[in-house]
């Protein structure tokens, strides 16, 4: 006990210190650049795999809440016209990509002899929105803890890679802000990583990516219902993504409230929403740090080769096919 206590104390201090650094917009105060989403995730990973995270359970719960609150905050910089346009652009992609991913995942998983439930969880997470879809579908198919761990670990690893490489790929292909936002929303699993990648690209890409991804996340509901029927699950409670409705409410407030305000009122409102936007983007950067701290060596060992290969194949399929469609559509 005496030998582990100092390490635990040091880990606690480091976690809190890095969290504060990730949350601070340093570029506003001095020449030190602010922490970007990939760097925040990387710092969390390094910390977890080296010293460990003494706040592991708390970090997982806090990151989930912080992500949802931050996403709602992003709604205050969107209007209904932008949201409708982004949703229209992403609707066809959403239907086709979800269907393609689920079918391909089930076929590949069967060919590789991967556990049926693990296959379905990885396919669902890749098709819609990563951890949120896995969390929603798991109780419906009565998945066990180790099956969830394998699926979440697989998706997490690919999220981290996507966050690092997607902006560079977007610039290589000279994607417009709108096209990159659309691609990121379709091809990256979790919302926090989608937002992190899009934020690096541009503010416009961030708006498109956030809207398309969250509207895409609503498909968790029909997916859960179809899953319950396919797995013959009765009396199963479905986890509704309520925070998405608050996100849409924020868009409505930002769109229509200024029309009822005086010119001075609009200036004040814009200042407030600008502050909310800064807080939301930094909140998502902090979310990625905490997500990074939740990945342990045990979780990496649990994943195994076959589920990871399944995840990589599905991710490559959806990433490459959607990118080709976007390039050809706007060529």
One Martini backbone bead per residue (centre of mass of N, CA, C, O) as a GRO file, in nm:
protein
  331
    1UNK     BB    1   0.056   0.063  -0.019
    2UNK     BB    2   0.301   0.260   0.007
    3UNK     BB    3   0.389   0.239  -0.305
    4UNK     BB    4   0.106   0.332  -0.449
    5UNK     BB    5   0.021   0.609  -0.339
    6UNK     BB    6   0.208   0.809  -0.491
    7UNK     BB    7   0.113   0.731  -0.774
    8UNK     BB    8  -0.182   0.812  -0.726
    9UNK     BB    9  -0.128   1.109  -0.660
   10UNK     BB   10   0.014   1.180  -0.922
   11UNK     BB   11  -0.217   1.103  -1.113
   12UNK     BB   12  -0.424   1.305  -1.006
   13UNK     BB   13  -0.263   1.560  -1.070
   14UNK     BB   14  -0.229   1.509  -1.375
   15UNK     BB   15  -0.524   1.491  -1.457
   16UNK     BB   16  -0.609   1.774  -1.360
   17UNK     BB   17  -0.399   1.940  -1.516
   18UNK     BB   18  -0.473   1.847  -1.806
   19UNK     BB   19  -0.769   1.926  -1.795
   20UNK     BB   20  -0.718   2.229  -1.766
   21UNK     BB   21  -0.556   2.263  -2.028
   22UNK     BB   22  -0.783   2.161  -2.223
   23UNK     BB   23  -0.996   2.395  -2.121
   24UNK     BB   24  -0.789   2.609  -2.219
   25UNK     BB   25  -0.764   2.910  -2.417
   26UNK     BB   26  -0.449   3.004  -2.470
   27UNK     BB   27  -0.465   3.186  -2.729
   28UNK     BB   28  -0.600   3.429  -2.561
   29UNK     BB   29  -0.331   3.484  -2.355
   30UNK     BB   30  -0.101   3.346  -2.537
   31UNK     BB   31   0.141   3.177  -2.738
   32UNK     BB   32   0.010   2.925  -2.647
   33UNK     BB   33  -0.138   2.670  -2.772
   34UNK     BB   34  -0.404   2.499  -2.798
   35UNK     BB   35  -0.562   2.212  -2.741
   36UNK     BB   36  -0.618   1.955  -2.936
   37UNK     BB   37  -0.805   1.681  -2.979
   38UNK     BB   38  -0.574   1.474  -3.044
   39UNK     BB   39  -0.393   1.554  -2.803
   40UNK     BB   40  -0.594   1.490  -2.581
   41UNK     BB   41  -0.624   1.191  -2.647
   42UNK     BB   42  -0.322   1.118  -2.628
   43UNK     BB   43  -0.281   1.199  -2.332
   44UNK     BB   44  -0.486   1.000  -2.219
   45UNK     BB   45  -0.352   0.742  -2.324
   46UNK     BB   46  -0.073   0.772  -2.195
   47UNK     BB   47  -0.170   0.790  -1.905
   48UNK     BB   48  -0.326   0.519  -1.890
   49UNK     BB   49  -0.076   0.328  -1.997
   50UNK     BB   50   0.120   0.423  -1.762
   51UNK     BB   51  -0.029   0.528  -1.478
   52UNK     BB   52  -0.316   0.567  -1.493
   53UNK     BB   53  -0.667   0.601  -1.374
   54UNK     BB   54  -0.813   0.702  -1.072
   55UNK     BB   55  -1.088   0.812  -1.251
   56UNK     BB   56  -1.233   0.607  -1.442
   57UNK     BB   57  -1.540   0.606  -1.374
   58UNK     BB   58  -1.575   0.914  -1.368
   59UNK     BB   59  -1.475   0.970  -1.656
   60UNK     BB   60  -1.697   0.816  -1.809
   61UNK     BB   61  -1.939   0.982  -1.698
   62UNK     BB   62  -1.836   1.271  -1.757
   63UNK     BB   63  -1.790   1.245  -2.067
   64UNK     BB   64  -2.086   1.196  -2.138
   65UNK     BB   65  -2.205   1.459  -2.026
   66UNK     BB   66  -2.012   1.661  -2.163
   67UNK     BB   67  -2.080   1.586  -2.452
   68UNK     BB   68  -2.384   1.658  -2.446
   69UNK     BB   69  -2.358   1.953  -2.356
   70UNK     BB   70  -2.169   2.046  -2.589
   71UNK     BB   71  -2.358   1.976  -2.824
   72UNK     BB   72  -2.581   2.169  -2.743
   73UNK     BB   73  -2.401   2.424  -2.764
   74UNK     BB   74  -2.358   2.406  -3.079
   75UNK     BB   75  -2.658   2.490  -3.153
   76UNK     BB   76  -2.601   2.814  -3.105
   77UNK     BB   77  -2.452   2.814  -3.421
   78UNK     BB   78  -2.730   2.740  -3.551
   79UNK     BB   79  -2.963   2.699  -3.812
   80UNK     BB   80  -3.231   2.573  -3.981
   81UNK     BB   81  -3.111   2.589  -4.265
   82UNK     BB   82  -2.849   2.435  -4.208
   83UNK     BB   83  -2.979   2.180  -4.088
   84UNK     BB   84  -3.157   2.105  -4.332
   85UNK     BB   85  -2.930   2.083  -4.541
   86UNK     BB   86  -2.759   1.870  -4.393
   87UNK     BB   87  -2.984   1.658  -4.366
   88UNK     BB   88  -3.036   1.625  -4.670
   89UNK     BB   89  -2.748   1.538  -4.752
   90UNK     BB   90  -2.741   1.283  -4.529
   91UNK     BB   91  -2.983   1.088  -4.579
   92UNK     BB   92  -2.892   0.894  -4.803
   93UNK     BB   93  -2.628   0.813  -4.672
   94UNK     BB   94  -2.747   0.695  -4.417
   95UNK     BB   95  -2.918   0.465  -4.530
   96UNK     BB   96  -2.696   0.324  -4.700
   97UNK     BB   97  -2.465   0.295  -4.484
   98UNK     BB   98  -2.616   0.135  -4.269
   99UNK     BB   99  -2.696  -0.106  -4.442
  100UNK     BB  100  -2.414  -0.183  -4.548
  101UNK     BB  101  -2.272  -0.225  -4.272
  102UNK     BB  102  -2.456  -0.443  -4.148
  103UNK     BB  103  -2.434  -0.654  -4.371
  104UNK     BB  104  -2.124  -0.673  -4.387
  105UNK     BB  105  -2.074  -0.742  -4.089
  106UNK     BB  106  -2.232  -1.009  -4.075
  107UNK     BB  107  -2.075  -1.156  -4.303
  108UNK     BB  108  -1.786  -1.126  -4.190
  109UNK     BB  109  -1.835  -1.246  -3.909
  110UNK     BB  110  -1.922  -1.525  -4.016
  111UNK     BB  111  -1.660  -1.588  -4.179
  112UNK     BB  112  -1.473  -1.550  -3.904
  113UNK     BB  113  -1.626  -1.657  -3.640
  114UNK     BB  114  -1.774  -1.442  -3.484
  115UNK     BB  115  -1.945  -1.333  -3.251
  116UNK     BB  116  -2.264  -1.230  -3.295
  117UNK     BB  117  -2.276  -0.990  -3.089
  118UNK     BB  118  -2.010  -0.853  -3.159
  119UNK     BB  119  -2.076  -0.804  -3.453
  120UNK     BB  120  -2.329  -0.626  -3.403
  121UNK     BB  121  -2.193  -0.405  -3.234
  122UNK     BB  122  -1.979  -0.313  -3.439
  123UNK     BB  123  -2.176  -0.254  -3.670
  124UNK     BB  124  -2.347  -0.042  -3.517
  125UNK     BB  125  -2.115   0.153  -3.441
  126UNK     BB  126  -2.031   0.205  -3.741
  127UNK     BB  127  -2.312   0.294  -3.862
  128UNK     BB  128  -2.359   0.532  -3.646
  129UNK     BB  129  -2.231   0.604  -3.304
  130UNK     BB  130  -2.081   0.394  -3.158
  131UNK     BB  131  -2.116   0.386  -2.824
  132UNK     BB  132  -2.419   0.462  -2.834
  133UNK     BB  133  -2.515   0.216  -2.999
  134UNK     BB  134  -2.400  -0.002  -2.815
  135UNK     BB  135  -2.557   0.085  -2.559
  136UNK     BB  136  -2.843   0.046  -2.692
  137UNK     BB  137  -2.815  -0.260  -2.798
  138UNK     BB  138  -2.710  -0.445  -2.568
  139UNK     BB  139  -2.984  -0.492  -2.404
  140UNK     BB  140  -3.141  -0.612  -2.644
  141UNK     BB  141  -2.920  -0.866  -2.683
  142UNK     BB  142  -2.784  -0.939  -2.415
  143UNK     BB  143  -2.505  -0.840  -2.349
  144UNK     BB  144  -2.200  -0.884  -2.234
  145UNK     BB  145  -1.933  -0.733  -2.101
  146UNK     BB  146  -1.713  -0.850  -2.298
  147UNK     BB  147  -1.865  -0.773  -2.559
  148UNK     BB  148  -1.864  -0.469  -2.510
  149UNK     BB  149  -1.556  -0.430  -2.478
  150UNK     BB  150  -1.475  -0.516  -2.761
  151UNK     BB  151  -1.644  -0.309  -2.920
  152UNK     BB  152  -1.541  -0.049  -2.780
  153UNK     BB  153  -1.239  -0.092  -2.834
  154UNK     BB  154  -1.253  -0.094  -3.141
  155UNK     BB  155  -1.386   0.184  -3.181
  156UNK     BB  156  -1.179   0.351  -3.027
  157UNK     BB  157  -0.928   0.301  -3.202
  158UNK     BB  158  -1.057   0.417  -3.468
  159UNK     BB  159  -1.119   0.697  -3.361
  160UNK     BB  160  -0.827   0.783  -3.306
  161UNK     BB  161  -0.730   0.757  -3.598
  162UNK     BB  162  -0.935   0.946  -3.736
  163UNK     BB  163  -0.864   1.205  -3.580
  164UNK     BB  164  -0.570   1.217  -3.704
  165UNK     BB  165  -0.625   1.166  -4.042
  166UNK     BB  166  -0.871   1.314  -4.176
  167UNK     BB  167  -0.779   1.607  -4.228
  168UNK     BB  168  -0.546   1.525  -4.421
  169UNK     BB  169  -0.725   1.386  -4.633
  170UNK     BB  170  -0.902   1.629  -4.696
  171UNK     BB  171  -0.668   1.808  -4.804
  172UNK     BB  172  -0.565   1.617  -5.025
  173UNK     BB  173  -0.868   1.628  -5.171
  174UNK     BB  174  -0.992   1.911  -5.140
  175UNK     BB  175  -1.217   1.952  -4.943
  176UNK     BB  176  -1.480   2.086  -4.851
  177UNK     BB  177  -1.636   2.174  -4.574
  178UNK     BB  178  -1.898   2.020  -4.633
  179UNK     BB  179  -1.769   1.748  -4.726
  180UNK     BB  180  -1.611   1.688  -4.470
  181UNK     BB  181  -1.845   1.691  -4.271
  182UNK     BB  182  -1.998   1.459  -4.409
  183UNK     BB  183  -1.775   1.243  -4.398
  184UNK     BB  184  -1.722   1.241  -4.092
  185UNK     BB  185  -2.018   1.165  -4.006
  186UNK     BB  186  -2.005   0.883  -4.157
  187UNK     BB  187  -1.692   0.758  -4.090
  188UNK     BB  188  -1.718   0.835  -3.791
  189UNK     BB  189  -1.827   0.725  -3.504
  190UNK     BB  190  -1.801   0.934  -3.281
  191UNK     BB  191  -1.897   1.250  -3.207
  192UNK     BB  192  -1.637   1.361  -3.074
  193UNK     BB  193  -1.454   1.286  -3.321
  194UNK     BB  194  -1.604   1.442  -3.533
  195UNK     BB  195  -1.569   1.720  -3.402
  196UNK     BB  196  -1.260   1.714  -3.380
  197UNK     BB  197  -1.201   1.693  -3.687
  198UNK     BB  198  -1.376   1.936  -3.788
  199UNK     BB  199  -1.240   2.160  -3.620
  200UNK     BB  200  -0.964   2.139  -3.773
  201UNK     BB  201  -1.080   2.232  -4.046
  202UNK     BB  202  -1.366   2.393  -3.964
  203UNK     BB  203  -1.648   2.558  -3.882
  204UNK     BB  204  -1.826   2.456  -4.116
  205UNK     BB  205  -1.762   2.158  -4.077
  206UNK     BB  206  -1.871   2.144  -3.790
  207UNK     BB  207  -2.168   2.204  -3.852
  208UNK     BB  208  -2.221   1.970  -4.044
  209UNK     BB  209  -2.120   1.730  -3.874
  210UNK     BB  210  -2.304   1.766  -3.629
  211UNK     BB  211  -2.580   1.749  -3.766
  212UNK     BB  212  -2.552   1.480  -3.919
  213UNK     BB  213  -2.473   1.302  -3.675
  214UNK     BB  214  -2.730   1.354  -3.498
  215UNK     BB  215  -2.937   1.264  -3.706
  216UNK     BB  216  -2.811   0.983  -3.728
  217UNK     BB  217  -2.853   0.901  -3.424
  218UNK     BB  218  -3.169   0.858  -3.446
  219UNK     BB  219  -3.131   0.557  -3.564
  220UNK     BB  220  -3.127   0.405  -3.296
  221UNK     BB  221  -3.428   0.353  -3.269
  222UNK     BB  222  -3.488   0.165  -3.517
  223UNK     BB  223  -3.257  -0.030  -3.455
  224UNK     BB  224  -3.367  -0.131  -3.181
  225UNK     BB  225  -3.634  -0.243  -3.294
  226UNK     BB  226  -3.511  -0.440  -3.498
  227UNK     BB  227  -3.339  -0.594  -3.293
  228UNK     BB  228  -3.569  -0.699  -3.115
  229UNK     BB  229  -3.689  -0.868  -3.344
  230UNK     BB  230  -3.436  -1.037  -3.434
  231UNK     BB  231  -3.380  -1.130  -3.113
  232UNK     BB  232  -3.645  -1.166  -2.955
  233UNK     BB  233  -3.699  -0.906  -2.769
  234UNK     BB  234  -3.860  -0.847  -2.463
  235UNK     BB  235  -3.905  -0.587  -2.263
  236UNK     BB  236  -3.717  -0.354  -2.391
  237UNK     BB  237  -3.525  -0.088  -2.322
  238UNK     BB  238  -3.481   0.218  -2.480
  239UNK     BB  239  -3.225   0.444  -2.557
  240UNK     BB  240  -3.278   0.771  -2.566
  241UNK     BB  241  -3.147   1.060  -2.741
  242UNK     BB  242  -3.228   1.342  -2.586
  243UNK     BB  243  -2.999   1.554  -2.650
  244UNK     BB  244  -3.084   1.602  -2.949
  245UNK     BB  245  -3.335   1.774  -2.881
  246UNK     BB  246  -3.172   2.002  -2.745
  247UNK     BB  247  -3.013   2.073  -2.994
  248UNK     BB  248  -3.263   2.159  -3.163
  249UNK     BB  249  -3.353   2.377  -2.961
  250UNK     BB  250  -3.101   2.555  -2.991
  251UNK     BB  251  -3.150   2.619  -3.288
  252UNK     BB  252  -3.423   2.760  -3.251
  253UNK     BB  253  -3.325   2.984  -3.066
  254UNK     BB  254  -3.104   3.098  -3.265
  255UNK     BB  255  -3.311   3.161  -3.498
  256UNK     BB  256  -3.570   3.322  -3.339
  257UNK     BB  257  -3.499   3.511  -3.098
  258UNK     BB  258  -3.361   3.764  -3.244
  259UNK     BB  259  -3.642   3.872  -3.369
  260UNK     BB  260  -3.730   3.978  -3.056
  261UNK     BB  261  -3.489   4.171  -3.059
  262UNK     BB  262  -3.287   4.406  -3.021
  263UNK     BB  263  -2.988   4.519  -3.120
  264UNK     BB  264  -2.864   4.491  -2.837
  265UNK     BB  265  -2.977   4.206  -2.783
  266UNK     BB  266  -2.827   4.068  -3.015
  267UNK     BB  267  -2.542   4.127  -2.917
  268UNK     BB  268  -2.569   3.976  -2.653
  269UNK     BB  269  -2.653   3.704  -2.771
  270UNK     BB  270  -2.395   3.664  -2.947
  271UNK     BB  271  -2.199   3.665  -2.708
  272UNK     BB  272  -2.316   3.422  -2.565
  273UNK     BB  273  -2.295   3.213  -2.802
  274UNK     BB  274  -1.990   3.242  -2.832
  275UNK     BB  275  -1.924   3.136  -2.549
  276UNK     BB  276  -2.064   2.864  -2.584
  277UNK     BB  277  -1.891   2.765  -2.821
  278UNK     BB  278  -1.622   2.762  -2.674
  279UNK     BB  279  -1.712   2.574  -2.445
  280UNK     BB  280  -1.797   2.334  -2.628
  281UNK     BB  281  -1.524   2.279  -2.771
  282UNK     BB  282  -1.363   2.240  -2.507
  283UNK     BB  283  -1.543   2.015  -2.395
  284UNK     BB  284  -1.468   1.810  -2.624
  285UNK     BB  285  -1.168   1.803  -2.566
  286UNK     BB  286  -1.202   1.700  -2.276
  287UNK     BB  287  -1.354   1.444  -2.351
  288UNK     BB  288  -1.116   1.309  -2.505
  289UNK     BB  289  -0.933   1.286  -2.266
  290UNK     BB  290  -1.120   1.104  -2.090
  291UNK     BB  291  -1.146   0.879  -2.296
  292UNK     BB  292  -0.842   0.809  -2.298
  293UNK     BB  293  -0.834   0.727  -1.981
  294UNK     BB  294  -1.026   0.455  -2.025
  295UNK     BB  295  -0.793   0.308  -2.161
  296UNK     BB  296  -0.668  -0.009  -2.123
  297UNK     BB  297  -0.474  -0.284  -2.140
  298UNK     BB  298  -0.706  -0.485  -2.102
  299UNK     BB  299  -0.883  -0.378  -2.335
  300UNK     BB  300  -0.680  -0.440  -2.561
  301UNK     BB  301  -0.663  -0.750  -2.506
  302UNK     BB  302  -0.971  -0.812  -2.549
  303UNK     BB  303  -1.026  -0.763  -2.849
  304UNK     BB  304  -0.855  -0.877  -3.065
  305UNK     BB  305  -0.818  -0.960  -3.397
  306UNK     BB  306  -1.091  -1.014  -3.542
  307UNK     BB  307  -1.260  -0.767  -3.444
  308UNK     BB  308  -1.055  -0.561  -3.555
  309UNK     BB  309  -1.075  -0.645  -3.850
  310UNK     BB  310  -1.373  -0.589  -3.877
  311UNK     BB  311  -1.358  -0.288  -3.807
  312UNK     BB  312  -1.161  -0.208  -4.035
  313UNK     BB  313  -1.327  -0.305  -4.278
  314UNK     BB  314  -1.578  -0.133  -4.225
  315UNK     BB  315  -1.438   0.141  -4.209
  316UNK     BB  316  -1.313   0.131  -4.492
  317UNK     BB  317  -1.572   0.098  -4.650
  318UNK     BB  318  -1.718   0.364  -4.555
  319UNK     BB  319  -1.490   0.565  -4.615
  320UNK     BB  320  -1.432   0.510  -4.918
  321UNK     BB  321  -1.719   0.513  -5.039
  322UNK     BB  322  -1.803   0.799  -4.940
  323UNK     BB  323  -1.567   0.951  -5.071
  324UNK     BB  324  -1.627   0.871  -5.365
  325UNK     BB  325  -1.907   0.993  -5.380
  326UNK     BB  326  -1.828   1.285  -5.312
  327UNK     BB  327  -1.623   1.326  -5.544
  328UNK     BB  328  -1.825   1.255  -5.779
  329UNK     BB  329  -2.056   1.457  -5.706
  330UNK     BB  330  -1.823   1.718  -5.709
  331UNK     BB  331  -1.661   1.697  -6.003
   0.00000   0.00000   0.00000
